[in-house]
Amino acid sequence: MKKILARIFSRENLLALLLCLILIALTIFTVDTTPTWIYQGF
């Protein structure tokens, strides 16, 4: 059982999970803001 948990929660897996969560959070927080540079030409 300890080997399985150590394999799942290895350092590489935790870093990949952290990176994925950061990308998801950035996507969620930037979706609701409208890009004003699109409308500057009109």
ZADO-1210 file (C-alpha; in nm, 4 decimals, padded with zeros to 6 digits):
<atoms>
<atom x="00.0000" y="00.0000" z="00.0000" code="MET" pos="1"/>
<atom x="00.2837" y="00.2394" z="00.0813" code="LYS" pos="2"/>
<atom x="00.4461" y="00.1776" z="-00.2548" code="LYS" pos="3"/>
<atom x="00.1284" y="00.2664" z="-00.4391" code="ILE" pos="4"/>
<atom x="00.0828" y="00.5893" z="-00.2437" code="LEU" pos="5"/>
<atom x="00.4470" y="00.6810" z="-00.2913" code="ALA" pos="6"/>
<atom x="00.4128" y="00.6243" z="-00.6653" code="ARG" pos="7"/>
<atom x="00.0918" y="00.8304" z="-00.6913" code="ILE" pos="8"/>
<atom x="00.2164" y="01.1186" z="-00.4758" code="PHE" pos="9"/>
<atom x="00.5656" y="01.1414" z="-00.6153" code="SER" pos="10"/>
<atom x="00.7322" y="01.4791" z="-00.6531" code="ARG" pos="11"/>
<atom x="00.6842" y="01.4867" z="-01.0299" code="GLU" pos="12"/>
<atom x="00.3145" y="01.4061" z="-01.0035" code="ASN" pos="13"/>
<atom x="00.2566" y="01.6722" z="-00.7399" code="LEU" pos="14"/>
<atom x="00.4372" y="01.9339" z="-00.9501" code="LEU" pos="15"/>
<atom x="00.2326" y="01.8374" z="-01.2562" code="ALA" pos="16"/>
<atom x="-00.0884" y="01.8602" z="-01.0533" code="LEU" pos="17"/>
<atom x="00.0117" y="02.2015" z="-00.9182" code="LEU" pos="18"/>
<atom x="00.0902" y="02.3281" z="-01.2681" code="LEU" pos="19"/>
<atom x="-00.2440" y="02.1999" z="-01.3962" code="CYS" pos="20"/>
<atom x="-00.4344" y="02.3690" z="-01.1126" code="LEU" pos="21"/>
<atom x="-00.2535" y="02.6981" z="-01.1778" code="ILE" pos="22"/>
<atom x="-00.3447" y="02.6820" z="-01.5474" code="LEU" pos="23"/>
<atom x="-00.7079" y="02.6059" z="-01.4652" code="ILE" pos="24"/>
<atom x="-00.7208" y="02.8962" z="-01.2176" code="ALA" pos="25"/>
<atom x="-00.5685" y="03.1349" z="-01.4719" code="LEU" pos="26"/>
<atom x="-00.8216" y="03.0247" z="-01.7313" code="THR" pos="27"/>
<atom x="-01.1143" y="03.0746" z="-01.4940" code="ILE" pos="28"/>
<atom x="-00.9995" y="03.4181" z="-01.3768" code="PHE" pos="29"/>
<atom x="-00.9228" y="03.5527" z="-01.7245" code="THR" pos="30"/>
<atom x="-01.2333" y="03.4256" z="-01.9064" code="VAL" pos="31"/>
<atom x="-01.4697" y="03.6816" z="-01.7541" code="ASP" pos="32"/>
<atom x="-01.2572" y="03.9831" z="-01.8567" code="THR" pos="33"/>
<atom x="-01.3304" y="04.1118" z="-02.2052" code="THR" pos="34"/>
<atom x="-01.0279" y="04.1795" z="-02.4225" code="PRO" pos="35"/>
<atom x="-01.0421" y="04.5530" z="-02.4981" code="THR" pos="36"/>
<atom x="-00.7710" y="04.5389" z="-02.7643" code="TRP" pos="37"/>
<atom x="-01.0149" y="04.3682" z="-03.0033" code="ILE" pos="38"/>
<atom x="-01.2533" y="04.6653" z="-02.9960" code="TYR" pos="39"/>
<atom x="-00.9915" y="04.9432" z="-03.0224" code="GLN" pos="40"/>
<atom x="-01.0079" y="04.9528" z="-03.4017" code="GLY" pos="41"/>
<atom x="-01.3822" y="05.0160" z="-03.4161" code="PHE" pos="42"/>
</atoms>
